[in-house]
Amino acid sequence: MRAEQVVELLDRLEPVPGWLWIGGGWGVDALVGRETRPHADLDLTVDADSLPAVLDLLAAEGFVPAEDWLPVRIEVVHSDGRRVDLHPARPRPDGGAVQAGLDGAEFHYPAGCTTTGTIAGRQVTCLTAGQQLTFRQGFAWRPVD
């Protein structure tokens, strides 16, 4: 997915209530402020209460579910090859959030785990570098990482 496509999709998602945070490769590029490599997908952590509205909007844009592991995550794809990996998380009273994991695990987003980044000149909310590194623990690093 190209930067312009990410920005266009974020603009379309803006009216949906709740919040979304960019992670993964686009999250890193948002922190850097430029596209550093091609990205296969867009990783979004979304307010779990807003997930149905996000999925409805993406369906109206032509995205269909490809991998459904809800409540953990759902990946949707478009016929043009774009992919969006959605990670629903529930807000916590302390300002953080928690995402369900497989086999009862949980992924914690502590308060303050987001910051502002830039994609194609558009300011976006993304995970901090520290939070991104936390989520990479336990996964094999790839050359692009």
Solvent accessible surface area in square Angstrom, and as a share of the most:
residue,aa,sasa,rsa
1,M,30,0.14
2,R,143,0.52
3,A,10,0.08
4,E,109,0.49
5,Q,35,0.16
6,V,0,0.00
7,V,26,0.15
8,E,88,0.39
9,L,3,0.01
10,L,6,0.03
11,D,73,0.38
12,R,110,0.40
13,L,2,0.01
14,E,118,0.53
15,P,110,0.69
16,V,22,0.13
17,P,97,0.61
18,G,54,0.52
19,W,65,0.23
20,L,42,0.21
21,W,28,0.10
22,I,1,0.00
23,G,4,0.04
24,G,31,0.30
25,G,17,0.16
26,W,3,0.01
27,G,0,0.00
28,V,70,0.40
29,D,2,0.01
30,A,1,0.01
31,L,62,0.31
32,V,80,0.46
33,G,39,0.37
34,R,153,0.56
35,E,78,0.35
36,T,65,0.38
37,R,62,0.23
38,P,117,0.74
39,H,10,0.04
40,A,78,0.61
41,D,35,0.18
42,L,0,0.00
43,D,28,0.14
44,L,0,0.00
45,T,5,0.03
46,V,1,0.00
47,D,15,0.08
48,A,15,0.11
49,D,106,0.55
50,S,9,0.06
51,L,15,0.08
52,P,84,0.53
53,A,40,0.31
54,V,3,0.01
55,L,41,0.20
56,D,101,0.53
57,L,39,0.20
58,L,1,0.00
59,A,62,0.48
60,A,92,0.71
61,E,54,0.24
62,G,38,0.37
63,F,5,0.02
64,V,87,0.50
65,P,88,0.56
66,A,57,0.44
67,E,64,0.29
68,D,87,0.45
69,W,121,0.42
70,L,70,0.35
71,P,95,0.60
72,V,14,0.08
73,R,38,0.14
74,I,5,0.03
75,E,17,0.07
76,V,3,0.02
77,V,27,0.16
78,H,39,0.17
79,S,117,0.75
80,D,83,0.43
81,G,50,0.48
82,R,32,0.12
83,R,86,0.31
84,V,0,0.00
85,D,12,0.06
86,L,0,0.00
87,H,35,0.16
88,P,10,0.06
89,A,1,0.01
90,R,128,0.47
91,P,70,0.44
92,R,96,0.35
93,P,149,0.94
94,D,88,0.45
95,G,55,0.53
96,G,3,0.03
97,A,0,0.00
98,V,30,0.17
99,Q,8,0.04
100,A,38,0.29
101,G,8,0.07
102,L,100,0.50
103,D,155,0.80
104,G,73,0.70
105,A,52,0.40
106,E,99,0.45
107,F,73,0.31
108,H,87,0.39
109,Y,6,0.02
110,P,74,0.47
111,A,58,0.45
112,G,69,0.66
113,C,7,0.04
114,T,43,0.25
115,T,55,0.32
116,T,84,0.49
117,G,6,0.06
118,T,46,0.27
119,I,4,0.02
120,A,62,0.48
121,G,70,0.67
122,R,58,0.21
123,Q,133,0.59
124,V,9,0.05
125,T,58,0.34
126,C,0,0.00
127,L,7,0.03
128,T,35,0.20
129,A,59,0.46
130,G,46,0.44
131,Q,11,0.05
132,Q,18,0.08
133,L,102,0.51
134,T,66,0.38
135,F,50,0.21
136,R,62,0.23
137,Q,132,0.59
138,G,89,0.86
139,F,119,0.50
140,A,90,0.69
141,W,140,0.49
142,R,129,0.47
143,P,143,0.90
144,V,80,0.46
145,D,64,0.33
